[in-house]
Amino acid sequence: MAKHWNIEQIKWDQFDRSLVDKAIIPLIKTASVVERNSVDYTVYLKNVFTNDPEMAGAFDQWEAEEVQHGEVLGKWAMLADPDWDYKKSFTQFKEFYKINTNVKHSIRGSKSGEFIARCIVEVGTSSYYSALADYVEEPVLKDICRRVAADEFRHYKLFYDYFKKYESKDKLTKWQRAKIAIMRIVESQDDELASAYHVTNEPENMPYNHKRCIALYMVKAIPIYQKRHFSKVINMVFKAIGWMPSTKWQERLASLVMKLIRKQRKIYSKRIAHLS
């Protein structure tokens, strides 16, 4: 599959250990195995869209780019932490966390609903890597995050365009679209992310605790975001739903979301202290 860039284009010799933020390393380890796990989601999507051969090629391209994200993030994490083994961690993650790929219909209830959910995933990843690129100082990671973010923005557009293809067939109302989007946002704190954090960052003999792992992840992830990242998120989510309020209201909502999430970080911090 032709990709917009490849791992060999990264200037690995410019890696600067003195600029590595140790708090960021667990986030990159977590992201590497989640990104690499896109193969299972491709199987799922191909089963859902088995009657639309055009989709197969698009999903294969998406998978190739997502797998590359995992590989490049994993390589960087091993430079930052030479004691960590990306391939071993991914193998463990595959055993620890599984999705149901044996389906014939979308769990979102419709094909257009599936693409709304996929758009929301890309909203999260594109904003995440954009925020990371702005936050980190280590030059190799900054370059990687910029490249990955650009891919994720293109993936959002890809899935949004395919949503439009099915929109007239499924005729979802804006409220139905909003419900799917909200459900997928809530799912961002499901077992996949927490499991990935557990497998990549905690001792092998430590029992898994979802609340602990998601709290440890979020306490590290939330500080990387700035208001402009939340503004972009709000804009992209509203576009997927079909609501386009004024820029003024979007900015107000972005400010509110930022305040709420930062308050949530304090709750996560207290949870960590309680569970420790």
C-alpha angles and dihedrals in degrees: 000000000000111000131193090240138355138220093257090064092065111101095230093170088069092064107133114199092189089066097049114118105216091207089062097053095078090052092053092047090051093047093049096063094039091053092046090052091070089104090079092049090052090056089050093049094047090053091051093048098034091133094055109071092183088070096057094069092045092051092048090052091048091049093050091054094044092050089051089053090056093047095049094044090047092052092050091048090053090053090051092044111024091186092063122091114208097190093048091049092049092050089051091047091052089055094044101046127036135171126209106257095167096094138121099193135042116267085223091069098246141035094248088049089054090056092049088055091048090051090054091052090053091048088058097046097043092050092044096054091041089054091046092050090054093044106046124076100195102106099217094050091045090055092046093050092049091052093046092047090053090052092050092051088053090048090054090054091046093054093041091054091051090047088058089053092060099032095092092049098050097033096202115186120234089253091054090049090048091051092053091048093049092048091052092048090053089050090060086086094050127118096283095071095037092046091050091052091048095049096044101040113023130073114272092240094052113107115241117254116180096201093050095047097047090047093050090049097047095046088059097039104046097065093061093068125092129191094263090059091054090048090056091048092052092048094050094045092050090049091054091049094046097244119122110179121178120291088245092061092043090054091049091050091048090054091050093048091049091053093047094049093049089052088050089056089061089053090051090050091054090048091054091050090049094048095044 
